[in-house]
Every structure is written in C-alpha cells, then in structure tokens.
Amino acid sequence: MNVSSILFVCLGNICRSPLVEAVARKRLAESGVKVEVASCGTGGWHAGEQADPRMRAAAAGAGYELGNHRARQLCTADFERYDLLLAMDSDNLREMRRIVAPEPGKRAALFLEWVRLEPPHEFPDPYYGELTGFVQSIVLAEQGVRGLIERLRVN
C-alpha cells in the first residue's frame, strides 16, 4: 500500500489525534519519510477550538507544538483525500465506517494496531483523567509514530 497522506482520528480532535499528528509531523520530517499528516474528530462540538490546554502543555514539555491546531470534524471527503485514516480507538473506527459506505476496508484502521504496536491497541482518551494521562499519551504517541515510520519504510 503506497501511503502519501494519513489522517489521525479521535473523538473531539483536541487531545489524542492532534498530539499524534504533531509527533508524526516532527518525526517524519526528521526521518526523511515524505507523508502528509492531519487530524480530525468524529464529533464536531469542538470544531474551531485549540487543543485541550492540558495536552498543549504536556506536548510543549515534550517538544511538540500544538498552538496552531484547530479542531475539525471528519467528513466524507476525507476518505477520498487521505490514503489512510487511523482511529485512536474502536469507537471512533466504528463511527468512521458508519459515516462512509461502503466501508473503506484497509484504508481505515486502529492507529496502534496498524503500526503493530503490542497491546494496547486502543489509545486511551486522557480528557476526563489526570494530567498524568496526558503525559502517558505522549509516550504512546511516540511509540506509535516510531512503528508508523518503520511500517511506512517497509511498504
């Protein structure tokens, strides 16, 4: 599968997917792998908002910039625009597949499963938890993006 563009998808596009987008953007550039990345949410209630302030702070502490991010909602055109759509959890993957018919097949998958990261395959949503959950999200995003780069280099 030739992949030149990836869309990372979570629920509100204010925590997980913008973080993974920022990590991927930085690490892909460093690796020389040329892939366009973006993010969105299956829900639209945060559309136009910045990333969650706790995620912005945790990301900044790890060297990732989320200040320019503005949340947006997934739309059917995204299935045409992006080669691969990677959901942070099975609920969002199910919603993605509901939005578009017929199902996109291998073009939509769980992020952590697609990159072949050992469990967990679900990327936990830190939104309702403590600050430690946001810091743990960075570790998981970095591990996932390392796997993503390895997989993209093989394909």
Secondary structure, 3 states (H helix, E strand, C coil): CCCCEEEEEECCCCCHHHHHHHHHHHHHHHHCCCCEEEEEECCCCCCCCCCCHHHHHHHHHCCCCCCCCCCCECCCCHHHHCCEEEECCHHHHHHHHHHCCCCCHHHEEEHHHHCCCCCCCCCCCCCCCCHHHHHHHHHHHHHHHHHHHHHHHHC
